[in-house]
Amino acid sequence: MENFHVDFSAGENITIGRKRFYVIFGTALVLLGLLGLITELNENNSKPIQIFSPIIILLNGIVFLFQIQVRKLKFLKCYVAISDELIDFKLWEFGKKRQIEWSEIDTISISDSKISFHKKDKSEITLSLNLISQKTGKMIAESVNGFAKIKGVSC
């Protein structure tokens, strides 16, 4: 079976819900940053270093609000890659990168919202499909199912 790879860093597979979250969260941060900045500037005995925190909050809000593509940084790449040797994925910019070799997998549970990899050492690693579009989630599930059949892993 052909290797499967989806790169979410391009931004084309980000769900509307996640974009909405960025706008709402960004607006909240901008308002919080402005409120903190105005409060610190109006205090008579505030030190210049005290405006640093509201400025950082304000800048973070601007990044979220305008969805500046910080995903271009290599350590923030989001992807799912499935090959003959392993399953490699990272779905959230600051989430942990996960790699599972096919030889470590005992069984796989596939649902509409997640794929659970039950390893031979009785641990479990979950690939949450809630963070991505339904179409892409279905493609990932089909690919995992296809590779599992080839590798003899029960689904």
Secondary structure as the mmCIF struct_conf table of DSSP 4:
data_model
#
loop_
_struct_conf.conf_type_id
_struct_conf.id
_struct_conf.beg_label_comp_id
_struct_conf.beg_label_asym_id
_struct_conf.beg_label_seq_id
_struct_conf.end_label_comp_id
_struct_conf.end_label_asym_id
_struct_conf.end_label_seq_id
STRN STRN1 PHE A 4 ASP A 7
TURN_TY1_P TURN_TY1_P1 SER A 9 ALA A 10
BEND BEND1 GLY A 11 GLY A 11
TURN_TY1_P TURN_TY1_P2 GLU A 12 ASN A 13
STRN STRN2 ILE A 14 ILE A 14
HELX_RH_AL_P HELX_RH_AL_P1 ILE A 16 ASN A 42
TURN_TY1_P TURN_TY1_P3 ASN A 44 ASN A 45
HELX_RH_3T_P HELX_RH_3T_P1 PRO A 48 ILE A 51
HELX_RH_AL_P HELX_RH_AL_P2 PHE A 52 LEU A 65
TURN_TY1_P TURN_TY1_P4 PHE A 66 GLN A 67
HELX_RH_3T_P HELX_RH_3T_P2 VAL A 70 LYS A 72
BEND BEND2 LEU A 73 LEU A 73
HELX_RH_3T_P HELX_RH_3T_P3 LYS A 74 LEU A 76
STRN STRN3 TYR A 79 ILE A 82
BEND BEND3 ASP A 84 GLU A 85
STRN STRN4 LEU A 86 LYS A 90
BEND BEND4 TRP A 92 TRP A 92
TURN_TY1_P TURN_TY1_P5 GLU A 93 PHE A 94
BEND BEND5 GLY A 95 GLY A 95
HELX_LH_PP_P HELX_LH_PP_P1 LYS A 96 LYS A 97
STRN STRN5 ARG A 98 GLU A 101
HELX_RH_3T_P HELX_RH_3T_P4 TRP A 102 GLU A 104
STRN STRN6 ILE A 105 ILE A 110
BEND BEND6 ASP A 112 SER A 113
STRN STRN7 LYS A 114 LYS A 119
TURN_TY1_P TURN_TY1_P6 LYS A 120 ASP A 121
BEND BEND7 LYS A 122 LYS A 122
STRN STRN8 GLU A 124 SER A 128
TURN_TY1_P TURN_TY1_P7 ASN A 130 LEU A 131
STRN STRN9 ILE A 132 ILE A 132
HELX_RH_AL_P HELX_RH_AL_P3 GLN A 134 LYS A 151
TURN_TY1_P TURN_TY1_P8 GLY A 152 GLY A 152
STRN STRN10 SER A 154 SER A 154
#
